[in-house]
Amino acid sequence: MTKVACFMANGVEEVELISVVDVLRRAQVKVDLISVEDPMVRSAHGVLLGSDRTLQTAQLESYDALYVPGGAQGAQTLAHTPEVLAALRSFDQQGKWIAAICAGPTVLEAAGILAGHKGTAYPGFAQGLSLKQYKDDLVVVSGHIITSRGPASAPLLGFELLRQMGLEAQAETIWENMLMDELDQHFCRSITTPLPNPNE
């Protein structure tokens, strides 16, 4: 079974955390939420979240991929956690999958693994990243590193991670079951059609 470790700390962006985890778990990927602080974490918008493991109980080398969600406070904590940085460097050296979103790429920067890669991040965190090329794409794959921009692109990151891990068929089925095509069609129509006037 494919296994993904998802780091979390107080101040994590909950949409970015849960959206990716949800997509992966729908594909029967084993995802562990690993807290670098207490077992219970309070998100950037005050949602109380429970972890599956803490750093003390997680065997990080047993996972196939690492995921770093955003949230400025949470990312800052992760960037100052030696065990997280060591795991990222180890996965990078082994060519194992690493995904990050929003402020998450700043943690990859702290680990020193972004140089030479293309990537993206939330606009406010783009400066200071040692990327070979910064892109405005919602999801960017560069070798074994996948980056994404923010909350709205989080499900897309989850689907791309599935595809890159060889789970294309599951990704396609889940995409259909989650009505992603319909969302795309309706959203595109809504932004090109004027909103109705409630006074008419």
FENURNOR-V729677 format. One record per residue. N is the residue number from 1. PSI is psi as a letter, one per 20 degrees, with the letter a starting at -180 (NA if undefined). Layout:
n=<N | N>
psi=<PSI | PSI>
This chain:
n=<1 | 2 | 3 | 4 | 5 | 6 | 7 | 8 | 9 | 10 | 11 | 12 | 13 | 14 | 15 | 16 | 17 | 18 | 19 | 20 | 21 | 22 | 23 | 24 | 25 | 26 | 27 | 28 | 29 | 30 | 31 | 32 | 33 | 34 | 35 | 36 | 37 | 38 | 39 | 40 | 41 | 42 | 43 | 44 | 45 | 46 | 47 | 48 | 49 | 50 | 51 | 52 | 53 | 54 | 55 | 56 | 57 | 58 | 59 | 60 | 61 | 62 | 63 | 64 | 65 | 66 | 67 | 68 | 69 | 70 | 71 | 72 | 73 | 74 | 75 | 76 | 77 | 78 | 79 | 80 | 81 | 82 | 83 | 84 | 85 | 86 | 87 | 88 | 89 | 90 | 91 | 92 | 93 | 94 | 95 | 96 | 97 | 98 | 99 | 100 | 101 | 102 | 103 | 104 | 105 | 106 | 107 | 108 | 109 | 110 | 111 | 112 | 113 | 114 | 115 | 116 | 117 | 118 | 119 | 120 | 121 | 122 | 123 | 124 | 125 | 126 | 127 | 128 | 129 | 130 | 131 | 132 | 133 | 134 | 135 | 136 | 137 | 138 | 139 | 140 | 141 | 142 | 143 | 144 | 145 | 146 | 147 | 148 | 149 | 150 | 151 | 152 | 153 | 154 | 155 | 156 | 157 | 158 | 159 | 160 | 161 | 162 | 163 | 164 | 165 | 166 | 167 | 168 | 169 | 170 | 171 | 172 | 173 | 174 | 175 | 176 | 177 | 178 | 179 | 180 | 181 | 182 | 183 | 184 | 185 | 186 | 187 | 188 | 189 | 190 | 191 | 192 | 193 | 194 | 195 | 196 | 197 | 198 | 199 | 200>
psi=<p | p | p | p | p | o | q | q | r | p | j | q | o | h | g | h | g | h | g | g | g | g | g | g | h | h | j | k | p | o | p | p | o | o | p | j | c | r | h | p | p | p | r | h | k | j | p | p | p | q | r | h | r | r | h | h | i | p | n | h | i | i | q | h | q | q | p | o | r | b | o | g | g | g | h | g | g | h | i | j | o | h | h | g | h | g | g | g | g | g | h | g | h | i | k | q | p | p | q | q | q | d | i | h | h | h | g | h | g | h | i | k | j | h | p | i | q | q | a | r | r | p | h | i | j | h | q | i | p | l | q | h | p | p | q | j | q | h | p | p | p | n | c | j | p | p | q | r | g | a | g | h | j | g | h | h | g | g | g | h | g | g | g | h | j | j | l | g | g | g | g | g | g | h | g | g | h | j | k | h | g | h | g | g | g | h | g | h | h | h | i | i | p | q | q | q | o | i | i | NA>
